[in-house]
Every structure is written in C-alpha cells, then in structure tokens.
Amino acid sequence: MGVLRSWARVALTELRRARAEIDELNVYPVPDGDTGTNLYLTWEAACDALPDGELTFAEAVQAFGRGALLGARGNSGVITSQLVRACGLRLAENLPRDQEAEAGSVLADPRMSEAAAFADALAFAADAAYGAVAQPVEGTMLTVARKAADSALAAANEGKTLAEVCLAAAAGARLALTKTTEQLDVLRRAGVVDAGGAGLVVILGAMESVLSGRPPGKSTGVPRRLTAAAGPGAAEADEAGGTKGVIQAPESDLGADGPAYEVMYLLDAPDERIGDFRRALAGLGDSVVVVGGDELWNVHVHTDDVGAAIEQGIAIGRPHRIRVTHFADLPPHAPIASRAVIAVAAGDGLAKLFVEAGAVVVKGGPGRRCSTGELLTAIEQSGTPEIVILPNDKDSIAVAEAAATAARQNGIRVAVIRTRAQVQGLAAIAVHDAGLSFDDAVVQLSAAAGQTRHGAVTIAVKDAWTMAGTCRIGDALGVVDGDFALITEDLVAAATGVADRLLGGGGELMTVVRGANASPDLVDALVRHVRRNRKDVDVVVYDGGQERYPLLIGVE
C-alpha cells in the first residue's frame, strides 16, 4: 500500500494546513466558510476507511473510495468523493492482473502504460464528477479537475513518465484555479479563486510530492486569493468598494433569492433510478450532486423544500444519515464550528465554568451519573463533525466510550479524554484551541489533563475499610489521585494534608473548587496554608456547587 497510503497521509496533512485558508476563500455556491473543513473531513473519512494490512490495489481503492463517499460533507466534499472513487476504480480496471497483488504498484513504477493509465483515470474521474452534478458550472472545482486531466493526457501522449504526468496534472490544476476568478462572476466580485478548486490543487500537489520526492510545502501550496486572482477581477472588486484582502460576500447567495436549506443524506437505491432522481432534485433547487454506485449514493441539494427533497429519496429507496442546514442560521461567511467539547459537570458552578470556557455541558457527578443516551443527545445537538468528551469522573469514562462508539457509526469523529476528576477537565478545557487540528487538539487536552494531579476532601457516610485504613462515620477523608490517602478528624486537616501530598510532586498552580456545603473558613484555611508554605504556588478558588465533596483540588 506504500504509495497510496503515503499520498493519503500527505494529502490529509496538507488539507489540514490549508483548511482555514480554503474556508476563507469559500463564497460559492454559498458563502458559509466551510469548504476547507468539509474537504478535510471528507478526506479524513477516506483515510480512516483504508484498512491495515496487505490488500490488492482494487481492494484498497474500493475501501478508500467508499470511505470518502460515506464521509463526504458539503458540495465540495461530495464532488471530491466522486473524483476519488471514480479515479481509483478506473485505475483498478486498467491494472494488469499479474500486478494486482502488488497494491499501489500502478502508481509506483514509472512506465508509459502506468502513466497513461493514471491520465486516463483522471479524465474518467472528471467526466464522472461532471455527470454527478445536475447543472455543472465552470469556474469551480469541476473545471480544475478537467484541466488537470487534460494536462495529464497531453503529457502521457508525449511519452512522459508517471511522475511527469502527475506534475503536469498538478500544474494544469493550478493554472485552472487562477482562471476561476475570470470564469465565475461571484468569484470575480469577491476577488478570490474557487475554494473547492483550491482543495483539489492541494490533493494533486500531495500526489506530486509523493511521486517526485519534493517536500510537500513545495508542491501543495494554495495560491493566495488576491495573487491568484490578480488582474481585472481583483481590481474591479476593490473599485466596487471591497477592502483588499477581505472577501466580500455576494449579496444574493444567502439572501431571500437563494435556497434556504442544504440537504444531505445517504441513499440506498437502484443505480438505474438515479438519473431520473437527479433530474427531479434539480427541479427542487440547485447545487444538486448525487454520487456513488452499487446502490449506495451520497445526495446533496440546496432547496427551499426539505420535505420534498427527502421524499424524492424515499420514492426510490432508503434515505439515511439525513443532515439539514438552515443557511439563515449561519452568520455570513463565518466558519462553521467544526468541533465541540462535551464536559460532564458535577455541579451548577462547575457547569458554568465549562460553559464559559466553550464546552457543552452534561450534568453528572456522584449520585447522578450521566448516561450514554444523554451524551449521545449532546453529540447530536452539537451538530459538529468532531467531538471531544471530558467525562471528568472515573465512573463515567466507560459511558463516554460507549457514546463515542455509537457516534462513530454515524460518521462523527469522537475522542474521549480520560479525565478522572473535574479539575482535570477544567485544566483540559482551558487549553482547548479550536484552530488546531483534531489530532493536535486531542494531544493538547490529554497532556493538560494528564499533568494535573487531583484530590478531594469528603466526609465518611459509613464505616469502611480504605487504602488509608478503617474509617468511621463522620471522619474527614482525604483523596489523592482517586485513592483515599488519609483519615482525620476535621476537614481542614484533610484539606491541608491533600494539598501537601499533591504539591509534593511539584506544581505552579493550585485550583480549589468549593462544594455546595463547604464553609468559607475551610477554604480560607487551605489557601492560607498553601500561601504560607508554598509561596511559589498560585491559588485560584472557584464555586463548583458539587455535592458530597466540600473541596476538589487540582495541581498543575
């Protein structure tokens, strides 16, 4: 799988890097600022679907293409999934049978036959993408795909090697991208190149990088919008009153004259019914794209009649994974949130802290554990393709993992940060950066939580044996990193004892979360103790409102 896996990995990395810039280019078909995000998530779904182990090339491209189809998001993502799927299937058809065991060899051996096969596959994919769109528009990623294929075919006809054919395709795509501003009036007015086409340039640039050995940054860069669109288009945009370097959203795309909703769903339906189905959708709206095959299709349409768009699918098959976006709910040309952090909070004060930090809160804590269903509801209501869950309680980790597993079956990417205490969750959410990639964000949150030692004080409600010995009803108990560490007669001694143990391993910041029934004297005594004995440690106090634990303590 060498070359195919390398291409998939490099393209994913480069799409991640270019994601924000492509989002900024997005003014067509609607200026909702999410094309880069949709392309990245579509490609990520394709990469995740690529199995480990040895596969034939046909098996690999089938899995990769199906992953793209199932995970496609937005108009650009759906078209990209068709390009990927059609290109891979065409290559698999042209691959000689005696090479099929060498997965990826069709892209690794620079012989004329393979160069020609690659160029032919690009042309086939471009035709398939045009065919999937009910009303193709020039100046979009379709145009970029066609020019890339034409350039590849010309190079193959000249006897060029596979690497040279790929280089020609990428160069043709870049040139076509710079011309999109002149071809589509909405791009000319905004002074930008087509966002979907820019994403396709990144993907082809990644292939060029893999085959040529050039560093990715030399091959995959997205042309800057005003550099690529330089000339009459950009000048006219400025003269019309736009600010140079700032995208001016078209007046009508999200206004009363345009469709109000984006409808997407997967459709199980006979292949022979799709032609009429696509034409029927075209009568209901615009931006109609229907891609797939073998009785599984990804459907995309902008329309005012959501019910009719779904009913068309019901008439010929089974729609599922239905997603509806109301454009009026989106701020003009503002990036759509692509990630939500869901935090389990054990008290009203803690819930407020998490909300202020940007998290979605699910109530939990001792005596009221959250359920898998509650977490799944929060995931669904967030409406984002990426989810990070902070269970903040060791007994809720398994519940969070179960919810994550169920959500992944619906194409949502979910990570559970195994926070075992509320203070670990607070430390994690404090460093969350929505601008980071999903993987980088998970690493950052995990590190913040892992570097936070946690403790608590509580009162024994029954006689019991603990790791610290036998306790009696009414004893004050000190908890360190989830285990009972000391038994005392009063809460102040328990609190200072826990603090000393937590700070024994070092630390610069202590977070104290006051419970619902904690006295001010208890908190004051702990703060004075720490400031007297550890002048190098900052102490912050929050009202958490949690039950059963007068104090929660964290040290970073």
Secondary structure, 3 states (H helix, E strand, C coil): CHHHHHHHHHHHHHHHHHHHHHHHHCCCCCCCCCHHHHHHHHHHHHHHHCCCCCCCHHHHHHHHHHHHHHHCCHHHHHHHHHHHHHHHHHHHHHCCHHHCCCCCHHHHCCCHHHHHHHHHHHHHHHHHHHHHECCCCCCCHHHHHHHHHHHHHHHHHCCCCHHHHHHHHHHHHHHHHHHHHHHCHHHHHHCCCCHHHHHHHHHHHHHHHHHHCCCHHHHCCCCCHHHHCCCHHHHHHHHCCCCCCCCCCCCCCCCCCCCCEEEEEEEECCHHHHHHHHHHHHCCEEEEEEEEECCEEEEEEEECCHHHHHHHHHHHCEEEEEEEEEHHHCCCCCCCCCEEEEEEECCHHHHHHHHHCCCEEEECCCCCCCCHHHHHHHHHHHCCCEEEEECCCHHHHHHHHHHHHHHHCCCCEEEECCCCCHHHHHHHHHCCCCCCCHHHHHHHHHHHHHCCEEEEEEECCCCEEECCEEECCCCEEEEECCEEEEEECCHHHHHHHHHHHHHCCCCCEEEEEECCCCCHHHHHHHHHHHHHHCCCCEEEEEECCCCCCCEEEEEC
